[in-house]
Structure formats: structure tokens, C-alpha cells
């Protein structure tokens, strides 16, 4: 473990050498470098805060209260609520650096939860963690960090930040199983210049090893697996509570027009779903498995069809963010843990773009994010508004 710590400190400030950069990239002593650490109450951000404090930085911990304590306390492994806020506060007190809790419940509800519900009403598959990073964390919290006089803000995300001449770039994390670059595709260049990600070059076992060495109470805390504001993973309950119309019953139809059954709300279905359709089998002589291929919430219809109907080779994007506008051939991820696939980018007006995939892919849904890479380097992406198989359409 000492080797890892030595590596982390290789670029530390050396008295008398004014041109040296400290480990956060500033030409001054750590004690003169103020860093706000976004502390979720989990092991990763706890290690970041404690390590930077150990190195002598002027650390300020900030935790966002994002949703109601009462419901959240019962949910272990979440973030930014109840026990997690308490854990972050205890770590800061034990290590001796200031810690603040900011009530962002209203901001989080408006920017993330409401949009989450509306996205399902539109028949989309939302990714709320990206919305959270894009709004309350990397927009609102960065403003707070700057108001506190911070030189930078550090988080526990597993992604690498490197300098190319005078420009900061994002690379995928060393540990592919922990890489969180997909969730950060919307990070702007200005935000990236201010952010630091100390854990991107580590595997999780190294992080936990430091947590144990530092005596952190979060050392054995499990990782969060679910969406933080969805207890037990039942997102339909959240959406129905906010948007009762999501439970409007309707029909389950084959893409050839046959009505195969009924449903209690489009909210219970996602593109690519095969199990739990509620229509049984035997709908053709071969008993071909059926998948959800389209959602039509305006008419309360769930459209099903064979797997090949899910194949898409063209994605239409909105609200694109590009860290590198020059790349035309990219590696694409439309799910966080998938193996990237090759695509061509055609940029359009008003932050739109079209991605043409080299090979058709399955299970792509509106509402998902399209994160684009040049090798290991994140270059941006956008939100998928439509996916189609242009090759099959042209052949027809």
C-alpha cells in the first residue's frame, strides 16, 4: 500500500521549487490549496477526503441532502441521505476538517426526480445518475465550491483526469468494472478544468485498503446498487406517485397489429424486455419469443415483436456535449458496462447529432445516454431521442 501512496505523492509540492505542481496540479503548497470534496457518505468519497487531508490540503467536505431522511435512513448503501450524511459528518469530525450539509431536496426533485417521472411518461428509459451529475453536482455544487474559495472540487468517481498541454481530458478508469465515465459524458470542459478524480487510477480493493489504513468507518460499507431515491428498486411506485396517469391501462400489441393482451400501465415495460410481458406464448407456429420493441404512451400501447425488430444501427441525439468536436469515428456506449462499439458521428444543428453504428445493436431505447470515446478518452455524447434500423428500412 505504501507504493500506491508514494505514487500519489510523486508530484507533491517541494519547498523552494516554485515551479513544482502538487498532486492536484497547482504550483503551491497543499496547505495553500483549498479543495472541496463532494462526500456522499460512501467509502470512495470518504477516502478522497481523508487522503487529501492527510497530504496537508485545505479540505472542506460537502454533502448534499437530496431526499427525505425518513425514507432514506432505512435504505443501506444509498447516498446523500440519512445515515450516509451522518457517516460523512463523523469522518470529517474524526479527521479534523470542516464539513457542511446542503439541503438540495428541492433542486434534486426539480432537476432529477421530476424529469425521471416525465421521462417514463414519454416512454423513455432514463438515467437519473447522469442528470444528477449534470445538474445538482457538477453545476450547483461547483458554484458552491467556488463561492467557498476552492481551487478545485474532488469526487470519488472512478474516472481518470489527465492534462494534455494546458487542457484537461477524461479517460476511462483503470478498473473497467468500476469505470463511471458513462455517467459523466455531459461534463463540460469548464467543469473538467475545475474537477479532480483521485481514484480513477485505482481498483476498488486499493481504495478499501486505504479506508482501512485510515481507520474510516465506511471501510466495509457496501456500494450502492440501486437508484438512490428508489427504495428496493421499485421505480414504478415512485413514478405512479408523481404521475398517476402512468398507470393508465392499455393494450399489448404485436407489431403486425394483433392485440395479444392488456397492461396496467406502460410504466411497467421497457424496450428490450422479454420476461413478465403477461401475454404467454404460442403466438406463432414456432413460438418465437417476443420482446418490447416500442412504447406508445400517448395511446397506452406496448408494442412487441421478435428480437430482430430490436436491432438498431442509427441513433438520433439531442443536448450533445462535445469535449472533442473533431472526432468523426468513435467508440460508443449506450449502457455503462457494455463493450464499446464503433460508430460514425454526424453533427447537426442545435446540439444534435446522428450516430451510425458499424454493426446493429439491440435494446437501445430513447432516454438512454450515448457516451462516445476516442480510444480510452471520453469525448462527449448526447441523449438518445430515437433509434432505428436504417439499413433494413432502406432495403425495404
C-alpha positions as CSV (number, residue, x, y, z in Angstrom):
1,X,0.0,0.0,0.0
2,X,2.9,2.4,0.7
3,X,3.9,2.1,-3.0
4,X,0.5,3.4,-4.1
5,X,0.8,6.3,-1.6
6,X,4.3,7.1,-2.9
7,X,2.9,7.2,-6.5
8,X,0.1,9.6,-5.3
9,X,2.7,11.9,-3.8
10,X,5.2,11.9,-6.6
11,X,4.1,15.3,-7.8
12,X,3.8,16.8,-4.3
13,X,5.0,20.3,-3.7
14,X,8.7,20.6,-2.8
15,X,9.7,23.7,-0.7
16,X,12.0,26.0,-2.6
17,X,10.8,24.7,-6.0
18,X,8.2,27.2,-7.0
19,X,7.5,25.6,-10.4
20,X,6.6,22.2,-8.9
21,X,3.0,21.2,-9.1
22,X,1.3,19.5,-6.1
23,X,-0.7,16.3,-6.6
24,X,-3.8,18.3,-7.6
25,X,-1.9,20.3,-10.2
26,X,-1.3,23.6,-8.5
27,X,2.0,25.4,-8.1
28,X,1.7,25.9,-4.4
29,X,1.9,24.0,-1.2
30,X,-1.0,21.6,-0.3
31,X,-1.8,23.7,2.7
32,X,-2.4,26.7,0.5
33,X,-4.6,24.7,-1.9
34,X,-8.3,24.6,-0.9
35,X,-10.3,21.6,-2.2
36,X,-13.9,20.9,-1.7
37,X,-14.7,17.2,-1.6
38,X,-18.2,16.0,-2.5
39,X,-18.8,13.5,0.2
40,X,-21.7,11.1,-0.4
41,X,-21.2,9.1,2.8
42,X,-19.7,6.1,0.9
43,X,-16.2,4.7,1.1
44,X,-15.0,6.2,-2.2
45,X,-15.5,9.9,-1.4
46,X,-14.5,9.3,2.2
47,X,-11.1,8.0,1.1
48,X,-10.7,11.0,-1.2
49,X,-11.4,13.5,1.6
50,X,-9.3,11.7,4.2
51,X,-6.3,11.2,1.9
52,X,-6.2,14.8,0.7
53,X,-6.4,15.9,4.3
54,X,-3.6,13.5,5.2
55,X,-1.5,15.1,2.4
56,X,-2.0,18.5,4.0
57,X,-4.6,20.0,1.7
58,X,-7.1,22.6,3.0
59,X,-10.1,20.2,2.7
60,X,-13.7,21.1,3.1
61,X,-16.2,18.3,2.9
62,X,-19.7,19.0,1.5
63,X,-22.6,16.6,1.5
64,X,-25.9,17.2,-0.3
65,X,-29.1,16.2,1.3
66,X,-31.1,15.1,-1.8
67,X,-34.2,13.5,-0.5
68,X,-36.3,12.8,2.7
69,X,-34.4,11.4,5.6
70,X,-37.2,9.3,6.9
71,X,-37.5,7.0,3.9
72,X,-33.7,7.1,3.2
73,X,-32.5,6.0,6.6
74,X,-33.9,2.5,6.1
75,X,-32.1,2.1,2.8
76,X,-28.5,1.0,3.2
77,X,-25.9,1.7,0.6
78,X,-27.7,4.8,-0.8
79,X,-26.1,8.2,-0.9
80,X,-26.8,11.7,0.2
81,X,-29.4,11.0,2.8
82,X,-29.9,9.8,6.4
83,X,-27.2,7.5,7.6
84,X,-24.9,8.5,4.8
85,X,-24.9,12.2,5.8
86,X,-24.2,11.2,9.3
87,X,-21.3,8.9,8.2
88,X,-19.7,11.7,6.2
89,X,-20.0,14.1,9.1
90,X,-18.4,11.7,11.5
91,X,-15.4,11.1,9.2
92,X,-14.9,14.8,8.8
93,X,-15.0,15.3,12.6
94,X,-12.6,12.4,13.2
95,X,-10.1,13.7,10.7
96,X,-10.5,17.4,11.7
97,X,-11.7,19.1,8.6
98,X,-14.9,21.2,8.2
99,X,-18.0,19.6,6.8
100,X,-21.2,21.2,5.5
101,X,-24.6,19.7,4.7
102,X,-26.5,21.5,2.0
103,X,-30.2,20.9,1.6
104,X,-30.7,20.3,-2.1
105,X,-34.0,18.4,-1.8
106,X,-35.9,21.0,-3.9
107,X,-33.2,21.2,-6.6
108,X,-32.9,17.5,-6.8
109,X,-36.7,17.0,-7.0
110,X,-37.0,19.6,-9.8
111,X,-33.9,18.6,-11.8
112,X,-33.8,14.8,-11.3
113,X,-36.9,13.2,-9.8
114,X,-39.5,15.1,-11.8
115,X,-37.6,14.6,-15.0
116,X,-37.2,10.9,-14.2
117,X,-41.0,10.6,-13.9
118,X,-41.7,12.6,-17.0
119,X,-39.2,10.5,-19.0
120,X,-41.1,7.4,-18.2
121,X,-44.3,9.1,-19.3
122,X,-42.7,9.7,-22.6
123,X,-41.9,6.0,-23.0
124,X,-38.2,6.6,-22.3
125,X,-35.6,4.7,-20.2
126,X,-34.0,7.5,-18.1
127,X,-30.5,7.5,-16.5
128,X,-31.0,9.7,-13.4
129,X,-27.4,9.4,-12.2
130,X,-26.3,11.4,-15.2
131,X,-29.0,14.0,-14.7
132,X,-27.8,14.3,-11.1
133,X,-24.1,14.8,-12.1
134,X,-25.2,17.2,-14.9
135,X,-27.3,19.4,-12.6
136,X,-27.0,19.4,-8.8
137,X,-23.5,18.0,-8.5
138,X,-21.5,19.4,-11.4
139,X,-23.5,22.6,-11.8
140,X,-24.9,23.8,-8.5
141,X,-22.3,22.2,-6.2
142,X,-19.4,23.5,-8.3
143,X,-20.8,27.0,-7.8
144,X,-20.8,26.5,-4.1
145,X,-17.2,25.2,-4.2
146,X,-16.1,28.3,-6.0
147,X,-18.0,30.5,-3.5
148,X,-16.0,28.8,-0.7
149,X,-12.8,29.9,-2.4
150,X,-11.8,26.4,-3.6
151,X,-9.1,25.8,-6.1
152,X,-10.9,22.7,-7.2
153,X,-13.5,20.1,-6.3
154,X,-12.7,16.4,-5.9
155,X,-15.1,13.5,-6.1
156,X,-15.0,9.7,-5.6
157,X,-15.9,8.9,-9.2
158,X,-13.8,6.2,-10.9
159,X,-12.5,8.1,-14.0
160,X,-9.1,9.5,-14.9
161,X,-8.4,13.1,-15.5
162,X,-5.1,13.9,-17.3
163,X,-3.6,17.0,-18.7
164,X,-2.8,17.3,-22.4
165,X,-0.7,20.5,-22.6
166,X,-3.0,23.0,-20.9
167,X,-6.2,21.1,-21.5
168,X,-7.8,18.6,-19.1
169,X,-9.1,15.3,-20.6
170,X,-11.1,12.4,-19.2
171,X,-10.0,8.8,-19.6
172,X,-11.8,5.7,-18.6
173,X,-10.9,4.3,-15.2
174,X,-8.1,1.8,-14.9
175,X,-10.6,-0.7,-13.4
176,X,-13.2,-1.4,-16.1
177,X,-15.5,-2.9,-13.6
178,X,-15.7,0.4,-11.7
179,X,-15.4,2.8,-14.6
180,X,-18.0,5.6,-14.3
181,X,-17.1,7.6,-17.4
182,X,-20.5,6.8,-19.0
183,X,-22.3,8.8,-16.2
184,X,-20.0,11.8,-16.8
185,X,-20.4,12.3,-20.6
186,X,-22.1,15.6,-20.1
187,X,-19.2,17.1,-18.1
188,X,-18.2,20.3,-19.8
189,X,-14.6,21.5,-20.4
190,X,-15.0,24.3,-17.8
191,X,-16.3,21.8,-15.2
192,X,-13.5,19.3,-16.0
193,X,-10.9,22.0,-15.6
194,X,-12.1,22.5,-12.0
195,X,-12.7,18.9,-11.1
196,X,-10.4,16.2,-9.8
197,X,-10.9,12.4,-9.6
198,X,-8.2,10.9,-7.4
199,X,-9.5,7.3,-7.6
200,X,-9.5,6.8,-11.4
201,X,-6.2,5.0,-11.4
202,X,-7.1,2.6,-8.7
203,X,-9.0,-0.6,-8.3
204,X,-11.6,-0.8,-5.6
205,X,-9.5,-3.0,-3.3
206,X,-6.9,-0.3,-3.2
207,X,-9.5,2.2,-2.1
208,X,-10.8,-0.1,0.6
209,X,-7.2,-0.7,1.7
210,X,-6.7,3.0,2.2
211,X,-10.0,3.2,4.0
212,X,-8.9,0.5,6.5
213,X,-5.4,2.1,6.9
214,X,-7.0,5.5,7.6
215,X,-9.5,3.9,10.1
216,X,-12.6,5.1,8.2
217,X,-15.9,3.9,9.5
218,X,-17.0,3.4,5.8
219,X,-14.2,1.0,5.1
220,X,-16.6,-2.0,4.7
221,X,-19.6,-0.1,3.6
222,X,-21.3,-1.8,0.6
223,X,-21.5,0.0,-2.7
224,X,-24.9,1.5,-3.7
225,X,-26.5,-0.7,-6.4
226,X,-29.9,1.0,-6.9
227,X,-31.1,4.5,-7.9
228,X,-30.6,6.4,-4.7
229,X,-34.2,7.7,-4.4
230,X,-35.9,4.4,-5.4
231,X,-36.0,2.1,-2.3
232,X,-35.9,-1.6,-3.3
233,X,-35.5,-0.7,-7.0
234,X,-39.3,-0.3,-7.5
235,X,-39.2,2.8,-9.7
236,X,-42.9,2.2,-10.8
237,X,-44.1,3.2,-7.3
238,X,-42.1,6.4,-7.5
239,X,-43.4,7.3,-11.0
240,X,-47.0,6.4,-10.2
241,X,-46.9,8.5,-7.1
242,X,-45.7,11.6,-9.0
243,X,-47.6,10.9,-12.2
244,X,-50.8,8.8,-11.6
245,X,-51.6,8.8,-15.3
246,X,-48.6,6.5,-15.7
247,X,-50.9,3.7,-14.6
248,X,-53.4,4.1,-17.5
249,X,-54.3,0.6,-18.7
250,X,-54.0,-0.3,-22.4
251,X,-53.2,-2.9,-25.0
252,X,-50.2,-5.1,-25.7
253,X,-50.0,-5.4,-29.5
254,X,-47.8,-7.3,-31.9
255,X,-46.1,-5.1,-34.4
256,X,-48.2,-6.7,-37.1
257,X,-51.3,-5.2,-35.5
258,X,-52.6,-8.2,-33.4
259,X,-53.8,-7.4,-29.9
260,X,-52.2,-10.0,-27.6
261,X,-53.2,-8.8,-24.2
262,X,-53.6,-5.8,-21.8
263,X,-51.4,-4.0,-19.4
264,X,-51.9,-1.8,-16.3
265,X,-49.6,1.0,-17.5
266,X,-46.8,1.5,-20.0
267,X,-44.6,2.4,-17.0
268,X,-44.2,-1.3,-16.3
269,X,-42.4,-2.0,-19.6
270,X,-39.0,-1.1,-21.1
271,X,-37.6,-1.5,-24.6
272,X,-35.9,-4.9,-24.9
273,X,-38.0,-6.5,-22.1
274,X,-38.8,-10.2,-22.7
275,X,-39.9,-11.6,-19.3
276,X,-43.1,-10.6,-17.5
277,X,-45.0,-9.4,-20.5
278,X,-48.2,-11.1,-19.4
279,X,-49.1,-12.5,-22.8
280,X,-48.0,-16.1,-22.6
281,X,-46.6,-17.9,-25.6
282,X,-47.8,-19.6,-28.7
283,X,-48.4,-16.6,-30.9
284,X,-46.9,-18.2,-33.9
285,X,-46.2,-21.7,-35.1
286,X,-42.5,-21.5,-33.9
287,X,-43.5,-20.0,-30.6
288,X,-41.0,-17.2,-31.3
289,X,-40.0,-15.2,-28.1
290,X,-41.4,-11.7,-28.1
291,X,-39.8,-8.5,-26.8
292,X,-40.9,-5.0,-26.2
293,X,-39.9,-3.1,-29.3
294,X,-41.7,0.1,-28.9
295,X,-43.7,2.1,-26.3
296,X,-46.6,4.4,-27.3
297,X,-47.6,6.1,-24.0
298,X,-49.8,8.6,-25.7
299,X,-52.1,5.8,-26.8
300,X,-51.3,3.4,-23.9
301,X,-49.8,0.8,-26.2
302,X,-47.0,-1.6,-25.7
303,X,-45.7,-3.0,-29.0
304,X,-43.9,-6.3,-29.1
305,X,-42.1,-8.3,-31.8
306,X,-39.2,-10.7,-32.5
307,X,-35.7,-9.9,-31.3
308,X,-34.6,-8.8,-34.8
309,X,-37.0,-5.9,-34.6
310,X,-34.8,-4.5,-31.8
311,X,-31.8,-4.2,-34.0
312,X,-30.8,-0.5,-34.5
313,X,-27.9,1.0,-36.4
314,X,-28.8,4.7,-36.3
315,X,-29.2,6.8,-33.2
316,X,-30.6,10.4,-33.1
317,X,-29.2,12.5,-30.2
318,X,-30.1,15.8,-28.5
319,X,-28.4,18.0,-26.0
320,X,-25.0,16.9,-27.1
321,X,-21.8,17.8,-25.2
322,X,-18.5,17.5,-27.0
323,X,-15.1,17.8,-25.4
324,X,-13.6,17.0,-28.8
325,X,-15.6,18.2,-31.8
326,X,-13.1,16.9,-34.3
327,X,-13.6,13.1,-33.9
328,X,-15.9,11.5,-36.5
329,X,-15.3,7.8,-35.8
330,X,-16.0,7.0,-32.1
331,X,-16.4,4.1,-29.7
332,X,-19.9,4.2,-28.4
333,X,-21.5,3.0,-25.1
334,X,-25.3,3.3,-24.6
335,X,-25.1,1.3,-21.3
336,X,-22.5,1.9,-18.7
337,X,-21.0,-1.6,-18.6
338,X,-21.2,-2.6,-22.2
339,X,-18.2,-3.2,-24.5
340,X,-17.9,-0.1,-26.7
341,X,-18.9,-0.4,-30.4
342,X,-17.8,1.6,-33.4
343,X,-19.9,4.4,-34.8
344,X,-19.7,7.4,-37.1
345,X,-20.8,10.9,-35.9
346,X,-22.6,13.4,-38.0
347,X,-23.1,16.6,-36.0
348,X,-26.3,18.6,-36.6
349,X,-27.6,22.0,-35.6
350,X,-28.6,22.9,-32.1
351,X,-26.5,20.3,-30.2
352,X,-27.9,17.4,-32.1
353,X,-26.1,14.5,-33.8
354,X,-26.7,11.2,-35.6
355,X,-24.6,8.1,-34.8
356,X,-24.4,5.5,-37.5
357,X,-23.3,2.2,-36.0
358,X,-20.9,-0.1,-37.8
359,X,-23.0,-3.1,-36.6
360,X,-26.6,-3.0,-35.5
361,X,-27.1,-3.3,-31.7
362,X,-30.1,-4.5,-29.6
363,X,-32.0,-3.0,-26.7
364,X,-31.4,0.7,-27.4
365,X,-34.1,3.0,-26.0
366,X,-34.9,6.7,-26.1
367,X,-33.8,8.3,-22.9
368,X,-30.5,6.4,-22.7
369,X,-27.2,8.3,-22.9
370,X,-24.8,7.8,-25.8
371,X,-21.3,8.2,-24.5
372,X,-18.5,8.5,-27.1
373,X,-14.8,7.8,-26.8
374,X,-11.7,8.1,-28.8
375,X,-9.8,5.0,-27.5
376,X,-9.8,5.5,-23.7
377,X,-10.6,9.2,-23.9
378,X,-14.1,10.5,-23.3
379,X,-15.1,12.9,-26.0
380,X,-18.7,13.5,-25.1
381,X,-22.1,12.4,-26.4
382,X,-25.8,13.1,-26.1
383,X,-29.2,11.8,-25.1
384,X,-30.9,9.3,-27.4
385,X,-34.3,10.6,-28.7
386,X,-34.8,7.9,-31.3
387,X,-33.2,4.7,-32.6
388,X,-33.9,3.0,-35.9
389,X,-32.6,0.4,-38.3
390,X,-31.9,2.5,-41.4
391,X,-30.3,-0.4,-43.3
392,X,-33.4,-2.6,-43.1
393,X,-35.7,0.4,-43.8
394,X,-33.7,1.3,-47.0
395,X,-33.7,-2.4,-48.1
396,X,-37.5,-2.5,-47.8
